[in-house]
Amino acid sequence: MATSVDPVGSTRPFALFEWMIAGRYLRARRKEGFISVIAGFSFLGITLGVATLIIVMAVMNGFRTELLTKILGINGHVVVQPIDGPLTDFAQVAERLAKVNDVKFVIPLVEGQALASSPSASGGVLVRGLRAQDLGKLQLVSRTIRDGTLEGFDDGEGVLIGRRLADQLGLRAGDTLQLVTPKGAVTPMGVTPQIKSYRVAAIFEIGMSEYDAAFVFLPFAEAQAYFNREDDASAIEVYLEHPDQVADAKPLLQQAAGRSVYLLDWRDRNRTFFSALEVERNVMFLILTLIVLVAALNIVSGLIMLVKDKGRDIAILRTMGATSGAVMRVFLITGASIGVVGTLAGFALGMIVCWNIEAIRAFMAYVTNTELFSPEIYFLSRLPADPNVGETATVVLMAMALSVIATLYPSWRAARLDPVEALRYE
């Protein structure tokens, strides 16, 4: 029984023969080596562009997340400060604030600046007086004790200092730290500096250089005595379950305070810093997108050269019954394959680097014998990477879309090629 064979022109779009021809064109012969080089550079460009975009966006996300975690882990989401007089009723105000919906906990504190010194060095510090029970709530501090202990913190005159401050002053747990503040006792001769020595009870390390080098924690009562505050507190810090909803919580806190207070939330205190990070992140995304765009333009040039080289092949396909749409799809598959495979390779490379970013940083620092991520400049002691699913998907889809769009013009030119003219001048 005879079987009828459909002509090539009647096959469905993206039929097997179109994929076979496109695959043949991707495996160029020796005389087409230059075209293969262009295709290779296009593939490499898209791979590196996508990988770079994913890595940079992940590092900037991780940098922002780590900073936000550290800043909000040691500073209150809302700071309540008195307006009409000293905060002598801090215990009652704190109790009322703690009952507000979405409040995690509240911490009254005494705060002041001082000069910390040891026999070997000295430096400015920010002294905070906290109760031991409140210090335990700051898990970023209480769970990062590297030397010493917090036991009996309220009873003695011990202090808690950061690791970088301890290294700068050459101190360890059990050593003596001297604090000097100009706000001392008032005498007939004027205000005399307050100078007192404390035993270093414990050393913490939260991983943010600015805090590890600047914070000194004193027992609450001792800080009151040191800064001559008698029975009042400097402020009350409020920690929320959902820091992003601080705008909704502020009116409730203002009402619950029961007295005239000024509320300062974490967004106001760090607005400039995080705004600068956001601008930098957006600019980096635009700049690095140009890498992918340039690689996509390489696909255009490579395909145009391939179309010129394959003019005779295209003419033969057309005379055998291939439609202009089939020819267009062959070159569309050829170019899109470079872009899609390059994008997937870039995605894989980017994720591998993100998962091992700290090990890579340590290795490069060891090989080059340099400090690639200075905590003094970048605030953090490790290089963070936090790939965002939405952003990563956007990068991958954008790269694929640019790659496919780049193939449209060369494919359209191939489809419009007149087979008669192509064979006449062959």
C-alpha positions in Angstrom: 0.0 0.0 0.0 1.5 3.3 -1.1 2.0 6.0 1.5 1.8 9.7 0.7 4.6 11.9 2.0 3.8 15.5 2.9 6.0 18.1 1.2 8.4 19.9 3.4 6.5 23.1 3.1 3.4 21.6 4.7 5.2 20.5 7.9 4.2 22.0 11.2 6.2 24.9 12.7 9.4 24.0 14.5 9.4 20.5 12.9 12.2 18.1 13.4 14.0 19.0 10.2 14.2 22.6 11.2 15.9 21.7 14.4 18.3 19.4 12.5 19.3 22.1 10.1 19.7 24.6 12.9 21.9 22.1 14.8 24.0 21.6 11.6 24.6 25.3 11.3 25.7 25.5 15.0 28.3 22.9 14.2 30.2 25.0 11.7 32.9 23.5 9.4 36.5 24.7 9.2 35.8 27.3 6.5 33.1 28.8 8.8 35.4 29.0 11.8 35.1 32.8 12.1 31.3 32.5 12.4 31.8 29.9 15.1 34.1 32.3 16.9 31.5 35.0 16.9 28.9 32.5 18.1 31.3 31.4 20.8 31.9 34.9 22.0 28.1 35.6 22.0 27.6 32.5 24.1 30.4 33.5 26.5 29.2 37.1 26.7 25.6 36.1 27.6 26.9 33.5 30.1 29.2 36.0 31.9 26.6 38.8 31.7 23.8 36.7 33.3 26.2 35.3 35.9 27.6 38.8 36.7 24.1 40.2 37.0 22.9 37.4 39.3 26.1 37.6 41.5 26.1 41.4 41.9 22.3 41.6 42.6 22.6 38.8 45.1 25.6 40.4 46.9 23.8 43.8 47.1 20.7 42.1 48.4 22.8 40.2 50.9 24.6 43.4 51.9 21.3 45.2 52.5 19.8 42.3 54.4 22.8 41.8 56.6 23.1 45.5 57.4 19.3 45.7 58.1 19.5 42.7 60.4 22.5 44.0 62.3 21.1 47.6 62.6 17.7 46.5 63.7 19.1 43.7 65.9 20.9 46.1 68.1 18.9 49.3 67.7 15.2 49.8 68.4 12.7 50.0 65.5 11.2 53.0 67.2 13.1 55.2 69.7 10.9 57.0 72.3 12.4 60.2 73.7 10.9 62.6 76.2 10.0 66.2 75.3 8.5 67.9 78.4 11.0 66.6 81.0 13.2 63.8 82.2 12.0 60.2 81.6 11.7 59.4 85.3 8.6 57.3 84.6 10.3 55.1 82.1 9.1 51.9 83.8 5.4 52.9 83.5 5.8 54.2 80.0 7.6 51.0 78.9 4.8 48.9 80.4 2.2 50.8 78.5 4.2 50.6 75.2 4.7 46.8 75.6 0.9 46.3 75.5 0.6 47.9 72.0 -0.3 45.5 69.2 2.7 44.2 67.2 5.2 45.3 69.9 7.8 42.5 70.5 9.5 44.0 73.5 10.7 47.4 74.9 14.0 48.4 76.4 14.6 51.5 78.6 18.2 52.6 78.3 20.7 55.2 79.4 23.0 56.3 76.6 26.1 58.6 76.4 29.4 59.0 74.7 32.7 58.4 76.4 36.4 57.8 75.9 37.5 54.2 76.4 41.1 53.7 77.3 43.5 50.9 78.3 47.3 50.9 79.0 47.9 50.4 75.2 45.3 52.6 73.4 42.2 54.7 73.6 39.1 55.5 71.4 35.7 57.0 71.4 32.7 54.7 72.3 29.0 54.8 72.7 28.0 53.6 76.2 24.6 52.0 76.7 23.1 51.1 80.1 20.8 48.1 80.0 19.3 45.7 82.5 20.5 42.2 82.2 17.0 40.9 81.3 16.8 43.4 78.4 20.3 42.6 77.3 19.2 39.0 77.0 16.5 40.1 74.6 19.1 41.5 72.2 20.0 38.1 70.9 22.4 39.6 68.3 24.5 40.5 71.4 23.7 37.9 74.0 24.2 35.0 71.6 27.5 36.2 70.2 29.6 36.2 73.3 33.1 35.2 72.3 34.9 35.6 75.7 33.6 35.9 79.3 30.0 35.6 80.5 26.9 37.7 81.2 26.2 36.0 84.5 25.8 38.5 87.3 25.8 41.4 84.9 23.4 43.5 86.9 25.2 42.8 90.2 28.7 43.8 89.4 30.5 46.6 87.7 31.5 44.7 84.6 31.1 45.9 81.1 30.4 44.2 77.8 32.5 45.4 74.8 32.8 44.4 71.1 35.5 42.2 69.6 37.1 44.9 67.5 37.2 47.4 70.4 38.8 44.7 72.5 41.4 44.1 69.8 42.1 47.8 69.4 42.6 48.3 73.2 44.4 45.0 73.7 41.8 43.8 76.2 40.4 40.4 77.1 37.7 39.3 79.5 38.8 40.0 83.1 41.0 43.0 82.1 40.3 46.6 83.2 38.7 49.2 80.9 38.7 52.9 81.8 35.8 55.2 80.7 36.1 59.0 80.6 33.2 61.3 80.0 33.2 65.2 80.2 29.8 65.2 81.8 30.9 64.6 85.4 30.2 66.2 88.7 29.5 69.9 89.0 32.0 71.7 91.4 32.7 75.3 92.2 35.5 75.0 89.6 33.1 73.8 86.9 32.2 70.4 85.6 34.9 67.8 86.2 35.3 64.8 83.9 33.9 61.5 85.2 36.6 58.8 85.2 36.0 55.2 86.3 37.5 51.8 85.7 35.4 48.7 84.9 36.2 45.0 84.6 35.5 43.6 81.1 32.9 40.9 81.9 32.4 39.7 78.3 33.3 40.4 74.7 30.7 40.1 71.9 31.1 39.9 68.1 28.0 40.6 65.9 29.9 40.8 62.7 29.4 44.5 61.9 32.6 46.4 62.4 31.0 49.7 63.3 29.2 48.2 66.2 31.9 45.8 67.3 34.3 48.7 67.6 32.0 51.3 69.2 29.5 49.8 71.7 30.1 49.4 75.4 27.2 48.0 77.5 27.0 48.9 81.2 24.5 47.7 83.9 21.5 50.1 83.8 21.9 51.4 87.4 25.6 51.8 87.0 25.1 53.8 83.7 22.6 56.1 85.6 25.2 56.8 88.2 28.0 57.2 85.7 26.1 59.8 83.6 24.5 61.5 86.6 21.0 60.7 85.5 19.6 59.8 88.9 16.3 57.9 88.4 15.6 58.6 84.7 16.4 57.0 81.3 17.7 58.5 78.1 15.1 56.8 75.9 13.0 53.7 75.4 13.6 51.5 72.4 10.6 49.6 71.0 11.1 46.5 68.9 8.3 45.4 66.6 7.3 42.0 65.2 7.0 43.6 61.8 9.5 46.4 61.3 8.2 47.2 57.8 4.8 48.2 59.4 6.4 50.9 61.7 4.3 53.6 60.1 1.1 51.9 61.4 2.6 51.4 64.8 3.8 54.9 65.5 0.4 56.5 66.2 -0.5 53.7 68.6 2.8 54.1 70.4 2.3 57.9 70.6 -1.1 57.4 72.2 0.1 54.6 74.6 3.0 56.6 75.9 0.7 58.7 78.0 3.0 61.8 77.9 4.7 64.1 75.4 7.3 62.0 73.5 9.2 62.2 70.2 9.2 59.0 68.1 12.0 58.3 65.7 11.8 55.1 63.7 14.5 53.1 62.0 13.6 54.4 58.5 14.3 58.0 59.5 17.5 57.1 61.3 18.9 55.2 58.2 17.0 56.8 55.3 20.1 58.3 53.6 22.1 55.1 53.9 19.5 52.7 52.5 18.4 55.2 49.8 22.1 55.3 48.6 22.2 51.5 48.6 19.0 51.3 46.5 20.2 53.9 44.0 23.5 52.0 43.6 21.7 48.7 43.2 19.5 50.1 40.4 22.4 51.7 38.6 24.4 48.5 38.7 21.5 46.6 37.3 21.3 49.0 34.3 25.1 49.0 33.7 25.4 45.2 33.9 22.4 44.7 31.6 24.5 46.3 28.9 26.8 43.3 29.0 23.9 41.0 28.1 22.8 43.5 25.4 26.2 43.6 23.8 26.3 39.8 23.8 22.9 39.7 22.1 24.1 42.1 19.4 27.0 39.7 18.8 24.3 37.1 18.0 22.9 39.5 15.3 26.3 40.0 13.6 27.0 36.3 13.7 23.7 35.3 12.2 23.9 37.9 9.5 27.3 36.5 8.5 25.8 33.0 8.6 22.9 34.0 6.4 25.3 35.4 3.8 27.4 32.3 3.9 24.4 30.0 3.7 22.7 31.8 0.8 23.0 28.8 -1.6 21.7 26.4 1.1 18.7 28.6 1.7 18.0 28.8 -2.0 18.1 25.0 -2.3 15.8 24.6 0.7 13.3 27.0 -0.9 13.4 25.2 -4.3 12.8 21.9 -2.4 9.6 23.3 -0.9 10.6 24.9 2.3 8.5 27.9 3.1 10.0 31.3 4.0 8.6 30.7 7.5 10.5 27.5 7.8 13.7 29.2 6.8 13.1 32.0 9.3 12.5 29.4 12.1 15.7 27.6 11.2 17.8 30.7 11.9 15.6 31.7 14.8 16.4 28.4 16.4 20.1 28.8 15.6 20.4 32.2 17.3 18.0 31.5 20.1 19.8 28.3 21.0 23.0 30.4 21.7 21.1 32.8 23.9 19.0 30.3 25.8 21.9 27.9 26.5 24.1 30.8 27.4 21.5 32.2 29.8 21.1 28.8 31.5 24.9 28.4 31.8 25.1 31.9 33.2 22.3 31.1 35.7 24.2 27.9 36.8 27.5 29.8 37.1 26.0 32.7 39.0 24.2 30.4 41.6 27.4 28.4 42.1 29.4 31.5 42.8 26.6 32.9 45.1 26.5 29.7 47.2 30.3 29.8 47.6 31.0 33.5 47.6 32.6 33.7 51.0 34.9 30.7 50.2 35.9 32.4 46.9 36.6 35.7 48.7 38.8 34.0 51.2 40.7 32.1 48.5 41.2 35.2 46.4 42.4 37.1 49.5 44.8 34.3 50.2 46.2 34.1 46.7 46.6 37.9 46.3 47.6 38.4 49.9 45.2 41.4 50.2 42.1 42.1 52.2 39.3 42.1 49.5 36.4 42.9 51.8 37.6 45.3 54.5 35.2 45.5 57.5 36.2 49.1 58.1 34.9 50.1 54.6 32.0 47.6 54.1 30.9 47.4 57.8 30.5 43.6 57.6 33.1 41.0 58.4 32.0 38.6 55.7 30.8 38.9 52.1 27.0 38.1 52.0 25.0 36.8 49.0 21.2 36.5 49.1 19.8 35.6 45.6 16.3 36.8 45.3 14.0 34.4 43.3 12.1 37.2 41.6 15.1 39.2 40.6 17.0 36.1 39.4 14.0 35.0 37.3 13.8 38.6 35.9 17.5 38.4 34.8 17.0 35.0 33.2 13.8 36.0 31.3 15.3 39.3 30.3 18.4 37.6 28.8 16.4 35.0 27.0 14.0 37.7 25.6 17.0 39.8 24.4 18.5 36.8 22.8 15.3 35.8 20.9 14.7 39.5 19.8 18.3 39.7 18.5 17.6 36.8 16.1 14.5 38.3 14.5 16.2 40.6 12.0 18.7 38.1 10.7 16.0 35.4 10.5 13.7 37.8 8.6 16.5 38.6 6.2 17.1 34.8 5.6 13.4 34.3 4.9 13.3 37.1 2.4 16.2 35.8 0.4 15.2 35.2 -3.3 16.4 31.7 -4.2 16.8 32.6 -7.9 19.1 35.5 -7.1 21.0 33.4 -4.6 21.7 30.6 -7.1 22.4 33.0 -10.0 25.4 34.6 -8.3 26.6 31.4 -6.6 
